[in-house]
Amino acid sequence: MTAIYGRNPLVIAAYNFARHWLTDFNKRYQVIILIVIKNNGIIFKMFKEVIILDAAKLIQDIAHVLGTIKEKKPLVHNITNMVVMNDTANILLHIGASPVMAYAREEVEEMVSLAGALVLNIGTLTPALVDSMIMAGKKANQLGVPVVLDPVGAGATILRTESTLRILDQVKVTILRGNAAEVSILVGMEAVVKGVDAAGVANNPALIVRSAAEKFGLTVAVSGKIDAVSDGARTVLIENGHSMMGELTGTGCMCTAITGAFAAVCSDPLTAAAGALVAFGIAGEEAARFSPPLPGSYKMALFDQVYVLSPDKIISAARLKKE
């Protein structure tokens, strides 16, 4: 420190005070303190926090959050995809949450006032539905209710891309959860979307989520062969999951709904987003063990495995690492 600031006793005293004040803070953060002297006074003009990620502790936290979901059964308000509405309602019920599907403008503000989280999914969007999403999202922001957005098919059509960007502009979204192609397009990276599916991306998932987190100022989660989550400061990669999950319509939407359940009881969006991917991925792996490689049988097994998923299983089966 003295090599940078010299032996000025005022600066040294200020620096020592700041380090003492930040002792507990530094257990989880590395802090760079910028000290400015102006008119014989000390100004702490800026400090940059770099969060230290402990993968083992994150897994423990995820297990704890799953237990909290099952204990508290949070209400998750969904304005979601009509194609998989029943599946997302059931997956929320099986993970331990309480689902409600409500999208009429006349009731969304009232409904989100009762909820622990709001999930917005543009899979079967209309302009009127987007208006309801924004109305509900603004009310959620007023109440401090976390908002999860799934930009289904962003990049496939102008309506989907512009609607997603409009929601991101008018609502403070907590977690953006989609596939790598959708998120890539939203940040201006090269990608191909085929309908509502990712058909190709040019960048690795860690770069995609980190870039989107920095651009939009939120936590981003993308699913794929390797899932990735970032809040801009921390990035994690998750290797749980099974190829049979791609044989079902709406597994991404189900994961987004589960993300809402985790966000409803967890104050850290990165833990919530990573927790949903880990939990659903483990259930996907277990479903493959207990069913033949046929989509109908696998779907039933997937719901069953979400239902029986336990905190202990999270700890023993999670495959998560920091990037």
Backbone torsions as a table, in degrees:
resi	resn	phi	psi	omega
1	MET	NA	-41.5	-178.3
2	THR	-67.1	-27.1	178.0
3	ALA	-64.2	-27.3	-178.4
4	ILE	-90.9	-45.3	-170.5
5	TYR	-102.6	-4.6	-176.9
6	GLY	78.2	-162.7	-176.4
7	ARG	-103.6	19.4	179.6
8	ASN	-57.0	115.4	-175.1
9	PRO	-63.6	-29.5	179.6
10	LEU	-66.1	-42.2	179.5
11	VAL	-67.8	-42.7	-179.4
12	ILE	-62.4	-42.2	179.3
13	ALA	-63.7	-41.9	179.8
14	ALA	-65.8	-40.7	-179.5
15	TYR	-64.3	-45.7	-179.8
16	ASN	-63.7	-37.9	177.2
17	PHE	-62.7	-44.6	-178.7
18	ALA	-63.7	-42.6	-179.9
19	ARG	-65.8	-37.4	178.1
20	HIS	-65.7	-43.8	-179.3
21	TRP	-64.0	-30.9	-175.9
22	LEU	-98.5	16.6	-177.1
23	THR	-57.0	-53.0	-179.8
24	ASP	-66.8	-37.9	179.6
25	PHE	-59.1	-39.4	-175.9
26	ASN	-72.8	-7.6	174.5
27	LYS	-66.8	-26.4	179.0
28	ARG	-116.0	-12.8	-174.3
29	TYR	-131.5	145.9	165.5
30	GLN	-96.9	131.3	-173.0
31	VAL	-122.4	129.0	174.2
32	ILE	-102.4	119.3	-175.5
33	ILE	-103.3	127.3	175.7
34	LEU	-105.2	115.1	-178.3
35	ILE	-106.3	128.9	-179.0
36	VAL	-121.1	131.6	175.1
37	ILE	-98.8	125.1	179.1
38	LYS	-142.8	123.9	179.5
39	ASN	53.4	44.3	178.7
40	ASN	62.8	18.0	177.0
41	GLY	-119.0	160.0	-179.7
42	ILE	-98.2	131.7	175.5
43	ILE	-122.9	120.5	171.9
44	PHE	-86.2	87.8	-169.7
45	LYS	-71.5	-34.6	-173.7
46	MET	-162.6	144.0	162.0
47	PHE	-138.4	140.4	-177.3
48	LYS	-104.9	125.5	-179.3
49	GLU	-98.9	131.8	175.8
50	VAL	-119.4	107.5	-171.5
51	ILE	-74.3	131.7	178.7
52	ILE	-85.7	122.8	-177.8
53	LEU	-100.7	126.3	175.5
54	ASP	-110.9	107.1	-174.3
55	ALA	-62.3	-40.5	-179.3
56	ALA	-63.6	-41.6	178.4
57	LYS	-67.5	-36.6	178.9
58	LEU	-61.5	-41.0	178.0
59	ILE	-63.1	-42.0	176.5
60	GLN	-60.7	-42.3	179.3
61	ASP	-63.5	-41.4	179.4
62	ILE	-61.7	-43.6	178.0
63	ALA	-59.9	-41.8	179.0
64	HIS	-63.8	-41.7	-179.6
65	VAL	-64.2	-40.7	177.2
66	LEU	-58.8	-43.4	177.2
67	GLY	-61.5	-37.0	179.6
68	THR	-67.8	-38.6	176.1
69	ILE	-57.9	-48.1	-177.3
70	LYS	-66.3	-30.0	179.8
71	GLU	-78.8	-45.2	-172.3
72	LYS	-92.1	-21.2	-179.9
73	LYS	48.3	61.8	-175.7
74	PRO	-65.1	145.7	175.0
75	LEU	-78.7	126.2	178.1
76	VAL	-114.9	116.2	-179.5
77	HIS	-86.7	122.7	-178.4
78	ASN	-114.8	129.0	164.1
79	ILE	-115.3	99.9	-157.4
80	THR	-138.2	-174.0	-175.3
81	ASN	-69.2	121.0	-179.0
82	MET	-64.5	-27.2	-177.6
83	VAL	-64.7	-39.2	-174.2
84	VAL	-120.2	22.6	-176.2
85	MET	-57.9	-44.1	-179.3
86	ASN	-65.2	-40.5	179.5
87	ASP	-65.6	-41.8	-179.4
88	THR	-68.6	-34.3	176.2
89	ALA	-64.0	-44.8	-179.1
90	ASN	-68.0	-38.3	-178.8
91	ILE	-66.0	-35.0	175.4
92	LEU	-66.0	-42.8	178.4
93	LEU	-61.7	-40.9	-176.7
94	HIS	-72.2	-32.0	178.8
95	ILE	-74.1	-17.3	177.3
96	GLY	119.5	-1.1	-178.4
97	ALA	-92.8	177.3	177.6
98	SER	-117.2	113.4	-176.5
99	PRO	-90.3	147.9	168.2
100	VAL	-140.9	136.1	178.5
101	MET	-110.7	111.9	-177.2
102	ALA	-146.5	121.0	-175.2
103	TYR	-132.2	-2.0	178.0
104	ALA	-68.9	135.0	180.0
105	ARG	-55.7	-32.1	-175.8
106	GLU	-69.0	-14.9	-175.9
107	GLU	-129.7	-8.1	-171.9
108	VAL	-64.1	-37.2	179.8
109	GLU	-66.7	-40.5	178.8
110	GLU	-65.8	-41.7	-177.4
111	MET	-68.6	-42.8	-178.2
112	VAL	-67.7	-21.2	176.4
113	SER	-66.3	-20.5	-179.7
114	LEU	-95.7	-8.8	-167.7
115	ALA	-95.0	158.0	172.8
116	GLY	-89.5	-20.6	178.4
117	ALA	-157.9	156.4	177.0
118	LEU	-119.5	127.0	177.7
119	VAL	-112.1	123.7	178.8
120	LEU	-113.0	126.4	-176.5
121	ASN	-135.6	118.2	-172.7
122	ILE	-93.4	22.0	-174.9
123	GLY	-56.0	-37.9	177.3
124	THR	-126.2	61.1	-170.4
125	LEU	-77.8	155.4	166.1
126	THR	-137.3	159.2	177.2
127	PRO	-55.1	-38.9	179.5
128	ALA	-65.6	-38.0	179.4
129	LEU	-66.4	-38.2	177.3
130	VAL	-63.5	-39.1	176.8
131	ASP	-60.2	-42.0	177.9
132	SER	-63.8	-39.6	178.8
133	MET	-61.5	-44.5	-179.1
134	ILE	-66.6	-40.8	177.8
135	MET	-61.0	-47.5	179.1
136	ALA	-65.6	-39.6	-179.4
137	GLY	-63.8	-41.8	178.6
138	LYS	-64.7	-39.2	177.9
139	LYS	-66.7	-40.5	177.1
140	ALA	-60.0	-42.5	178.1
141	ASN	-60.4	-41.7	178.9
142	GLN	-61.3	-34.6	-174.7
143	LEU	-93.4	-5.8	-176.9
144	GLY	76.8	22.3	178.3
145	VAL	-85.5	125.9	-179.5
146	PRO	-64.2	145.5	-178.0
147	VAL	-119.3	127.4	177.0
148	VAL	-111.8	129.3	-178.2
149	LEU	-119.4	128.5	174.4
150	ASP	-111.3	109.6	-175.7
151	PRO	-85.5	60.0	-172.6
152	VAL	-56.1	121.7	176.3
153	GLY	76.1	9.8	175.9
154	ALA	-56.4	131.1	-175.9
155	GLY	100.7	-20.9	179.2
156	ALA	-76.9	-37.6	178.0
157	THR	-138.8	159.6	177.9
158	ILE	-62.2	-41.1	-178.7
159	LEU	-58.5	-44.9	-178.0
160	ARG	-67.3	-43.8	-179.1
161	THR	-65.6	-48.1	-177.7
162	GLU	-67.0	-35.8	178.4
163	SER	-65.1	-41.8	177.8
164	THR	-61.7	-46.6	-179.3
165	LEU	-66.0	-32.8	177.2
166	ARG	-66.2	-43.5	177.5
167	ILE	-62.6	-45.2	179.7
168	LEU	-62.3	-30.7	-179.8
169	ASP	-77.1	-36.4	-172.1
170	GLN	-100.2	-16.4	-179.4
171	VAL	-122.3	138.5	174.0
172	LYS	-80.8	95.3	-179.5
173	VAL	-79.1	137.4	-179.7
174	THR	-84.9	-47.3	-177.5
175	ILE	-134.1	125.8	172.1
176	LEU	-99.6	118.2	-175.1
177	ARG	-128.7	113.5	-179.6
178	GLY	-152.3	-164.0	173.9
179	ASN	-93.0	170.7	-172.2
180	ALA	-63.9	-35.3	-178.6
181	ALA	-69.1	-44.4	179.4
182	GLU	-59.0	-48.2	-177.2
183	VAL	-69.4	-37.2	177.8
184	SER	-57.8	-46.8	-178.2
185	ILE	-63.6	-37.1	-179.3
186	LEU	-65.3	-26.8	178.5
187	VAL	-100.7	6.5	176.2
188	GLY	86.3	15.1	176.7
189	MET	-88.7	160.5	-179.9
190	GLU	-74.0	131.5	178.2
191	ALA	-166.1	163.0	178.7
192	VAL	-126.6	127.4	176.3
193	VAL	-112.6	128.3	177.9
194	LYS	-110.6	102.3	-173.6
195	GLY	67.0	-112.0	176.6
196	VAL	-114.2	13.4	-178.2
197	ASP	-112.3	150.8	175.5
198	ALA	-75.7	128.2	179.8
199	ALA	-111.0	-4.5	178.6
200	GLY	162.4	140.0	176.6
201	VAL	-133.4	154.1	-176.1
202	ALA	-98.6	-11.8	-175.1
203	ASN	-124.3	161.7	179.5
204	ASN	-76.3	154.9	-173.7
205	PRO	-61.1	-34.1	-179.7
206	ALA	-63.2	-42.8	178.6
207	LEU	-65.7	-39.5	-179.2
208	ILE	-62.0	-50.8	-176.1
209	VAL	-69.2	-37.0	179.7
210	ARG	-66.1	-42.3	179.4
211	SER	-63.7	-43.1	-179.9
212	ALA	-68.0	-39.2	178.6
213	ALA	-61.5	-41.9	179.7
214	GLU	-70.3	-37.8	-178.2
215	LYS	-69.2	-44.2	-173.0
216	PHE	-99.7	-9.0	177.9
217	GLY	68.5	45.9	-179.1
218	LEU	-150.5	-175.3	175.6
219	THR	-94.9	138.0	-176.1
220	VAL	-124.2	135.4	176.9
221	ALA	-130.0	130.0	175.4
222	VAL	-124.0	142.2	178.2
223	SER	-104.1	151.4	-179.3
224	GLY	177.1	-161.0	177.0
225	LYS	-57.2	-41.4	168.6
226	ILE	-121.4	124.2	178.6
227	ASP	-81.7	153.7	179.4
228	ALA	-140.3	144.5	178.7
229	VAL	-137.4	138.5	176.6
230	SER	-150.8	146.3	169.8
231	ASP	-111.5	14.8	-179.1
232	GLY	96.6	-36.9	178.8
233	ALA	-99.2	-34.9	-179.6
234	ARG	-120.4	140.2	177.4
235	THR	-135.6	131.4	178.5
236	VAL	-126.8	149.4	175.9
237	LEU	-114.5	139.5	-175.9
238	ILE	-126.1	128.2	-175.1
239	GLU	-107.6	6.3	177.1
240	ASN	-74.0	153.2	178.9
241	GLY	133.6	175.1	-178.9
242	HIS	-148.2	147.8	-176.7
243	SER	-62.0	-26.3	179.8
244	MET	-65.4	-21.0	178.3
245	MET	-62.2	-28.7	178.5
246	GLY	-76.0	-7.9	179.1
247	GLU	-89.0	-0.7	-179.4
248	LEU	-114.3	141.5	172.2
249	THR	-73.1	131.5	169.5
250	GLY	90.6	9.5	177.8
251	THR	-65.4	-33.3	175.7
252	GLY	-63.9	-41.6	178.4
253	CYS	-65.3	-37.1	176.2
254	MET	-62.9	-42.5	179.3
255	CYS	-63.2	-38.3	177.2
256	THR	-63.2	-41.0	177.9
257	ALA	-62.2	-43.4	177.6
258	ILE	-62.8	-35.2	176.0
259	THR	-58.4	-39.2	176.3
260	GLY	-61.2	-40.2	178.6
261	ALA	-63.5	-43.1	179.0
262	PHE	-66.0	-42.6	-178.8
263	ALA	-65.3	-28.2	-177.3
264	ALA	-65.8	-26.3	-176.1
265	VAL	-121.3	7.1	-176.6
266	CYS	-128.6	125.1	-176.2
267	SER	-79.4	-14.0	-179.9
268	ASP	-100.8	109.6	-176.7
269	PRO	-59.3	-34.6	180.0
270	LEU	-65.8	-42.3	177.3
271	THR	-62.1	-41.3	179.6
272	ALA	-63.9	-47.0	-177.9
273	ALA	-66.3	-44.9	178.2
274	ALA	-66.3	-37.3	-179.8
275	GLY	-61.3	-42.4	179.4
276	ALA	-63.4	-42.7	179.9
277	LEU	-67.0	-42.0	178.1
278	VAL	-63.5	-49.3	-176.6
279	ALA	-61.3	-48.5	-178.0
280	PHE	-68.8	-36.1	178.3
281	GLY	-64.7	-42.7	177.7
282	ILE	-63.9	-42.8	177.4
283	ALA	-60.1	-38.0	177.4
284	GLY	-63.8	-40.5	177.8
285	GLU	-65.6	-44.5	-179.3
286	GLU	-66.2	-37.0	178.7
287	ALA	-60.3	-37.9	179.0
288	ALA	-66.2	-28.8	178.7
289	ARG	-72.6	-29.6	-172.2
290	PHE	-107.3	10.4	-179.8
291	SER	-142.3	156.5	173.2
292	PRO	-70.1	161.8	-178.5
293	PRO	-77.0	59.2	179.6
294	LEU	-128.3	135.0	-170.9
295	PRO	-61.0	-38.1	-179.5
296	GLY	-65.5	-46.8	178.4
297	SER	-65.0	-40.3	-178.6
298	TYR	-63.8	-40.0	-179.0
299	LYS	-60.8	-44.6	178.6
300	MET	-62.2	-42.1	179.5
301	ALA	-65.7	-35.8	179.1
302	LEU	-61.9	-45.9	178.0
303	PHE	-62.6	-40.7	178.8
304	ASP	-62.5	-41.8	-177.0
305	GLN	-72.3	-31.6	171.8
306	VAL	-63.6	-40.9	-178.3
307	TYR	-63.2	-40.5	-175.4
308	VAL	-93.1	-1.3	-177.6
309	LEU	-59.4	133.4	-176.4
310	SER	-122.5	159.2	174.1
311	PRO	-55.7	-38.6	179.2
312	ASP	-62.6	-37.7	178.8
313	LYS	-66.4	-37.1	175.7
314	ILE	-57.5	-48.6	-176.3
315	ILE	-63.9	-39.0	-175.3
316	SER	-82.7	-25.2	-171.4
317	ALA	-114.1	-10.5	-177.8
318	ALA	-64.1	134.5	175.4
319	ARG	-122.0	91.1	-172.6
320	LEU	-133.3	138.8	177.2
321	LYS	-145.6	153.7	176.6
322	LYS	-79.9	148.8	-177.2
323	GLU	-92.7	NA	NA
